[in-house]
Amino acid sequence: MTTLVPLLGDQLSHSLASLRAIPKDAIILMMEVAAEATYVPHHPQKIALFFSAMRHFADELRAAGWQVDYIRIDDPDSSGDFAGEVARAAIRHKATRIVTVAGGEWRVLDDQQSWGEITGLPVEIRDDDRFLCPIDQFAAWAKGRKRMVMEDFYRLMRRQTGLLMDGDQPVGGQWNYDQENRKSVPKGHKFTPPLRFAPDAITADVIETVAARFGNHFGSLAGFGWAVTRAQALAALDDFIAHRLAGFGDYQDAMVTGEDVLNHSLLSPALNLGLLSPLEVCQAAEAAYVAGTAPLNAVEGFIRQILGWREYVRGLYWFAGPDYTARNHLNATRPLPALFWGAPTDLKCLGTAVDATRRNAMAHHIQRLMILGNFAMLVGTDPGEVHLWYLSVYADAIEWVEAPNVIGMSQFADGGLMATKPYAAGGAYVNRMSNHCKSCKYDVKIRTGPNACPLNSLYWDFLARHEAALSNNQRLWRMYDGWRRFSEEEQVRIRAQAATFLATLA
């Protein structure tokens, strides 16, 4: 009896369900396959992060006494995909059964469900219990709801976990301190840079291989410094708690030219790989509040991103079904503008966000939502193309977490299943939350004319284009009231200004 345990690149946890209650002589199969590196053109740092973390984890498993069969991307006999490698391994090891943990997206789960027919072996697919809300629990909560408001789910999870709770009530008397977390950064404010990790021999070898095979993908490998082991991920967590958590709340929505990270944690890749657990990260932040080293608005805001958003979007992804990424409520059809792939743009906010993405395989949530996502939605970009771009370029982009944030939150393509309104904004928002406008070619304070910020006319044009679909949304009545206050002549000028800019994208 030989048990084969295929272990995927985002399942790098020693507590993984497939590693429990199986014989120690089981064969752990880990696979670097071309299909996973190329089904979208992943950022080279993202590929290197996965492969390096996988190789390090394989060594940890061997040190713990497991037998590991590791297939490298440069193996000349590799079939190039999961199913082919599972079939080869089953023959190679004379396997009698397969035990695995469900993949994190529909595409991978479909592949796993084919392994039994391909190999002729019984396949046990275990639930991934590393999350705080099981998929079936979320489905029970979501069933029958017209809109699945994250705040309601978040309060349920706070009570369930006891995080930042005083009995049945939230610590401090409020559930959400988001209103305190929208401050602009004072001039001259200094941020503490995050802990980064110099590549060791394993990572250096991976980087060389990735550069040779995937160097034509958008993104730079220079400066790679991600945590690739659990020990490094824990050190990164400690560094964030000690040096940036206290200021995270105040400036979590801010954008500053020349500052890629600000007070953000950069822990999402380690969480998604399985090097950290969501509960331990939340508990570390809560402990900082209890110890008096971080204020409540910062700790609550950070915990909400993990306990609230992260768990919520995973549940919604599986609840919504495999066709979720095809939704297009606003019937947007424009191809993705070339500036997303690095083509020059005079819009400072967009150029800054794309450049950070290219260099780091990372941009923080406001850049993703209110700069890149907002622009894509305003100009009417096909949400399917936007989804594939985000999935390609960010180190923490796995479809279960990326797709709801893009399709639902960023592009409003699900028609309001997730977000209560489109997150549309003009230049005033960018000017309020960043210092980009001060060094931009365009004047953020004007709507029309050769020097006008394009976001202003695009914002009003977006509202006008979708008035029939959106004007009854109660959260947009002020915006539509503002639009109707413009004279007919001004409305014509605004829409002509937007049309002129949109023509440049073609």
VODO-720957 format. One record per residue (C-alpha): x, y, z; residue number from 0. Coordinates in steps of 0.001 Angstrom, whole numbers. Example, Ala and Ser with C-alpha at 12.3 -4.5 7.8 and 13.67 -1.06 7.14 Angstrom:
BEGIN
12300  -4500  7800  0
13670  -1060  7140  1
END
This chain:
BEGIN
0  0  0  0
1631  3248  -1150  1
-74  6580  -576  2
767  9358  -3020  3
249  12864  -1635  4
399  15582  -4322  5
1105  18873  -2565  6
522  22146  -4439  7
2570  25326  -4405  8
195  27216  -2126  9
-64  24350  368  10
3237  24843  2176  11
1977  24109  5685  12
3194  21305  7912  13
-328  21108  9352  14
-1884  20525  5916  15
-4842  18134  6029  16
-3267  15708  3546  17
-251  15275  5845  18
-2425  14146  8733  19
-3506  10544  9353  20
-1368  9068  6584  21
1551  6637  6889  22
5009  8160  7247  23
6193  6136  4247  24
3786  8009  1975  25
5293  9724  -1038  26
4914  13493  -1108  27
4782  14726  -4705  28
5679  18369  -5390  29
5589  19718  -8938  30
6922  22790  -10718  31
4987  22592  -13977  32
4956  24820  -17032  33
1165  24931  -17217  34
931  26649  -13837  35
3670  29147  -14669  36
2136  30144  -18008  37
-1681  29844  -17924  38
-1350  33589  -17450  39
2018  35358  -17869  40
2858  35490  -14175  41
5278  38120  -12919  42
8762  36523  -12749  43
9027  37348  -9028  44
5771  35487  -8430  45
7056  32374  -10195  46
10370  32588  -8353  47
8581  33033  -5021  48
6488  29902  -5523  49
9338  27727  -6777  50
11791  28843  -4090  51
9256  28417  -1292  52
8349  24982  -2638  53
11986  23835  -2778  54
12653  25070  736  55
9511  23359  2008  56
10492  20103  330  57
13782  20202  2241  58
11872  20795  5493  59
9648  17812  4773  60
12649  15596  4114  61
14262  16779  7350  62
11052  15808  9150  63
11281  12257  7776  64
8963  12419  4756  65
9818  10949  1355  66
9538  13745  -1216  67
9460  13285  -4985  68
10181  16760  -6348  69
9732  17598  -10047  70
11608  20722  -11145  71
10537  22977  -13981  72
13640  21984  -15945  73
13042  18222  -15639  74
13302  17030  -19272  75
10769  14242  -18665  76
8107  16484  -17139  77
4677  16312  -18730  78
4207  20004  -17935  79
971  19787  -15956  80
-419  18455  -12673  81
-2432  15557  -14080  82
457  14269  -16158  83
2879  14415  -13233  84
443  12706  -10860  85
-46  9931  -13429  86
3730  9485  -13891  87
4327  9455  -10143  88
1547  6930  -9543  89
3295  4527  -11916  90
6786  5357  -10650  91
5901  4640  -7010  92
3302  1889  -7633  93
786  3989  -5712  94
-2409  2408  -4437  95
-4253  5595  -3491  96
-3967  9374  -3757  97
-4629  11844  -936  98
-4641  15563  -1645  99
-6060  18854  -377  100
-8537  20734  -2553  101
-6880  23363  -4714  102
-7653  27026  -4208  103
-9468  27656  -7464  104
-12022  25967  -9693  105
-9486  25248  -12444  106
-7185  23302  -10113  107
-10035  21455  -8390  108
-11314  20302  -11785  109
-7822  18951  -12507  110
-7696  17094  -9178  111
-11090  15541  -9833  112
-9696  13981  -13005  113
-6844  12166  -11269  114
-8888  9106  -10368  115
-9909  8422  -13956  116
-6397  9135  -15249  117
-4624  6851  -12753  118
-7325  4306  -11980  119
-6698  4912  -8270  120
-9003  6042  -5468  121
-8525  9767  -4829  122
-9366  11440  -1538  123
-9664  15234  -1808  124
-9609  16723  1673  125
-10953  20146  2594  126
-8426  22916  3071  127
-8979  23688  6750  128
-6281  26373  7054  129
-8941  29072  6747  130
-11074  30438  9575  131
-14393  30066  7751  132
-15105  26745  6024  133
-16665  27012  2576  134
-19888  25350  3691  135
-20224  27745  6628  136
-19924  30723  4301  137
-22463  29194  1911  138
-24933  28782  4768  139
-24398  32417  5778  140
-24729  33666  2188  141
-27756  31622  1150  142
-30788  33780  480  143
-28980  37107  817  144
-29483  39594  -2000  145
-26229  41324  -1088  146
-23469  39780  927  147
-22197  42740  2921  148
-18714  42040  4229  149
-19277  43996  7438  150
-22009  41547  8511  151
-19732  38600  7835  152
-16837  40290  9629  153
-18855  40736  12812  154
-19814  37066  12698  155
-16143  36117  12420  156
-15140  38434  15251  157
-17642  36729  17536  158
-16623  33276  16290  159
-12906  33803  16899  160
-13105  36163  19878  161
-10594  38514  18249  162
-10852  42067  19670  163
-13963  41081  21605  164
-15089  41927  25115  165
-17664  39242  25705  166
-20230  39665  22929  167
-19252  43264  22197  168
-16294  44686  20270  169
-13356  46025  22227  170
-13588  49816  22293  171
-17318  49837  21596  172
-17029  49959  17784  173
-16740  47210  15202  174
-15016  49291  12563  175
-12603  52223  12779  176
-12263  52781  9053  177
-13181  56459  9316  178
-9989  57008  11316  179
-7844  55286  8691  180
-7963  57790  5824  181
-5346  60337  6762  182
-2957  61824  4243  183
756  61526  4972  184
2399  64679  6406  185
5179  66163  4326  186
8550  64701  5320  187
7078  61699  7155  188
9510  58753  7221  189
8412  55136  6908  190
10378  52165  8197  191
11206  49862  5273  192
10093  46238  5565  193
12397  43349  6352  194
13609  41728  3149  195
15589  38518  2653  196
18682  38146  484  197
18397  35125  -1841  198
20198  32020  -582  199
21646  29387  -2909  200
18254  27761  -3527  201
16560  31045  -4344  202
19466  32214  -6494  203
19208  29019  -8547  204
15470  29518  -8948  205
15923  33144  -10023  206
18425  32086  -12679  207
16029  29450  -14009  208
13040  31791  -13994  209
15014  34508  -15782  210
15952  32052  -18515  211
12488  30566  -18975  212
10102  33383  -18101  213
12189  36516  -18459  214
9879  37785  -21210  215
6984  38098  -18747  216
6085  41565  -17464  217
8044  42371  -14315  218
11551  42536  -12895  219
13424  39944  -10827  220
15844  42545  -9478  221
15650  43101  -5750  222
13804  39845  -4983  223
13505  39691  -1199  224
10339  37750  -345  225
10083  35362  2588  226
10438  31837  1206  227
10383  29832  4451  228
8174  29813  7512  229
11065  31107  9630  230
11466  34076  7307  231
7706  34668  7201  232
7581  34738  11016  233
10470  37210  11046  234
8593  39395  8546  235
5495  39241  10746  236
7492  40250  13820  237
9062  43105  11866  238
5671  44437  10779  239
4209  44232  14270  240
7238  46008  15766  241
7805  48726  13167  242
4735  49408  10989  243
1522  48155  12591  244
1160  51181  14876  245
1031  53513  11867  246
-853  51145  9584  247
-4315  52444  10390  248
-3729  56155  9892  249
-2138  55832  6476  250
-3476  52551  5094  251
-5306  54350  2255  252
-2504  56833  1490  253
-248  56939  -1563  254
3135  58674  -1644  255
5476  59110  -4600  256
8693  57210  -3903  257
7156  55062  -1140  258
6065  51634  -2367  259
5256  50052  993  260
4402  52784  3535  261
3110  50859  6597  262
1688  47858  4746  263
2634  44389  5945  264
3556  42595  2675  265
2450  39394  4428  266
-235  38321  1956  267
2117  36184  -196  268
3299  34249  2871  269
-299  33806  4020  270
-1417  32567  612  271
1494  30138  305  272
678  28675  3719  273
3853  29839  5479  274
1698  31782  7959  275
-1768  31038  9278  276
-4428  33769  9313  277
-5224  33196  12976  278
-1629  33561  14161  279
-1226  36787  12185  280
-4425  38242  13671  281
-3446  37125  17169  282
-37  38789  16815  283
-1731  42081  15929  284
-4229  41728  18772  285
-1366  41071  21210  286
238  44354  20134  287
-2957  46204  21027  288
-3193  44462  24410  289
460  45320  25082  290
-186  48957  24203  291
2267  49083  21301  292
-345  49629  18554  293
-3604  51631  18654  294
-6997  50056  18176  295
-7760  51711  14831  296
-4588  50204  13333  297
-5066  46747  14808  298
-8757  46558  13951  299
-8113  47743  10390  300
-5387  45166  9882  301
-7375  42301  11390  302
-10385  43274  9250  303
-8301  42788  6096  304
-7543  39190  7079  305
-10441  38023  9226  306
-12928  40038  7209  307
-11876  40543  3598  308
-9602  37560  3087  309
-12058  35030  4505  310
-15004  36785  2875  311
-13625  36831  -667  312
-12651  33174  -456  313
-16153  32219  611  314
-17721  34380  -2084  315
-15451  32913  -4768  316
-16627  29368  -4070  317
-20234  30412  -3459  318
-20518  32362  -6711  319
-19418  29445  -8891  320
-16891  28819  -11660  321
-18479  31324  -14056  322
-17918  34265  -11687  323
-14916  35574  -13639  324
-17060  35833  -16803  325
-19529  38309  -15293  326
-19787  41701  -16985  327
-22704  43629  -15499  328
-21760  46941  -17144  329
-21099  45336  -20546  330
-17570  46723  -20711  331
-15667  45639  -23821  332
-12584  47865  -24221  333
-9280  45944  -24480  334
-6931  46423  -21537  335
-5002  49671  -22157  336
-1329  49191  -22970  337
-284  51357  -20008  338
-1078  48399  -17732  339
1817  46581  -19391  340
4158  49521  -18960  341
3377  51739  -21956  342
4082  55401  -21135  343
1357  57481  -19499  344
1314  61077  -18306  345
-1038  60200  -15448  346
1340  60163  -12477  347
-908  58049  -10260  348
-1248  55309  -12875  349
2389  55349  -13900  350
3481  55101  -10263  351
1206  52123  -9543  352
2193  50230  -12688  353
5887  50869  -12065  354
5624  49579  -8486  355
3845  46510  -9827  356
6573  45908  -12405  357
9407  46272  -9892  358
7871  44550  -6868  359
5072  42222  -8030  360
3119  44207  -5438  361
1048  47361  -5085  362
-1042  48105  -2042  363
-4818  47794  -1946  364
-5688  51433  -2657  365
-3422  51504  -5710  366
-5102  48339  -6932  367
-8672  49461  -6229  368
-8766  53235  -6553  369
-6033  53852  -9127  370
-5668  50845  -11425  371
-9103  49299  -10928  372
-10898  52639  -10953  373
-9222  53669  -14213  374
-9989  50321  -15883  375
-13648  50620  -14903  376
-13993  54290  -15885  377
-12698  53653  -19402  378
-14885  50565  -19819  379
-12271  47806  -19877  380
-13469  44224  -20295  381
-13450  42920  -16680  382
-12221  39519  -17855  383
-9064  41147  -19207  384
-8645  43174  -16024  385
-8991  39978  -13979  386
-6310  38176  -15978  387
-3929  41124  -15637  388
-4253  41231  -11842  389
-3864  37454  -11695  390
-676  37760  -13720  391
1228  40574  -12070  392
853  40293  -8282  393
2778  37911  -6063  394
-267  37334  -3848  395
-2721  36810  -6717  396
-4348  33407  -6440  397
-7719  33312  -8158  398
-9850  32735  -5048  399
-8633  36010  -3522  400
-7963  37993  -6695  401
-11146  37388  -8699  402
-13732  38698  -6198  403
-11578  41738  -5479  404
-11382  42521  -9204  405
-14671  41281  -10660  406
-16806  42334  -7702  407
-15068  45091  -5771  408
-12974  46798  -8437  409
-15020  46455  -11644  410
-18586  46040  -10267  411
-18916  43313  -12893  412
-21038  41113  -10612  413
-23737  43782  -10442  414
-23454  44420  -6730  415
-23268  40915  -5318  416
-20177  41974  -3410  417
-19931  45779  -3428  418
-22837  48079  -2648  419
-21706  50568  -5319  420
-19046  50924  -8015  421
-15829  52265  -6529  422
-15556  55107  -9031  423
-13582  58254  -8337  424
-12225  61306  -10108  425
-9042  63225  -9561  426
-10226  64767  -6280  427
-9920  61415  -4509  428
-6397  60845  -5788  429
-5411  64365  -4768  430
-6832  63870  -1288  431
-5147  60526  -656  432
-1793  61055  -2382  433
853  63565  -3364  434
945  62336  -6970  435
-1044  65234  -8401  436
1572  67806  -7373  437
4064  66420  -9873  438
1594  65361  -12568  439
1320  66913  -16025  440
-2401  67411  -15538  441
-4314  69862  -13344  442
-6474  67838  -10973  443
-8747  70806  -10253  444
-10206  71220  -13731  445
-12579  69041  -15741  446
-12063  70177  -19338  447
-9338  71670  -21451  448
-5897  70466  -22595  449
-4446  70424  -19075  450
-7446  68876  -17290  451
-6953  65659  -15316  452
-8497  62901  -17457  453
-9914  61192  -14375  454
-12361  64050  -13875  455
-14100  63811  -17247  456
-13828  60018  -17236  457
-15580  59889  -13859  458
-18557  61952  -14977  459
-18676  60177  -18343  460
-18806  56827  -16547  461
-21779  57968  -14478  462
-23538  59363  -17550  463
-22952  56195  -19609  464
-24408  53980  -16904  465
-27145  56245  -15575  466
-29921  53791  -16451  467
-28194  50976  -14565  468
-26834  52923  -11591  469
-28960  55994  -10873  470
-31276  54078  -8528  471
-28346  53024  -6325  472
-28896  54831  -3027  473
-25149  55264  -2467  474
-24796  57160  -5751  475
-27601  59708  -5470  476
-25235  62538  -4504  477
-23050  61826  -7507  478
-25989  61826  -9906  479
-27381  64915  -8262  480
-24016  66581  -8938  481
-24093  65476  -12581  482
-27583  66878  -13101  483
-26543  70217  -11663  484
-24168  70779  -14576  485
-25614  72757  -17450  486
-26341  70836  -20625  487
-23444  72639  -22293  488
-21042  71625  -19508  489
-22214  68010  -19702  490
-21495  68019  -23436  491
-18009  69469  -22850  492
-17221  66898  -20166  493
-18296  63981  -22310  494
-16416  65305  -25318  495
-13300  65643  -23147  496
-13678  62013  -22045  497
-14234  60840  -25633  498
-11056  62579  -26770  499
-9027  60836  -24076  500
-10642  57452  -24732  501
-9716  57756  -28391  502
-6032  57938  -27372  503
-6335  54510  -25712  504
-7235  52913  -29025  505
END
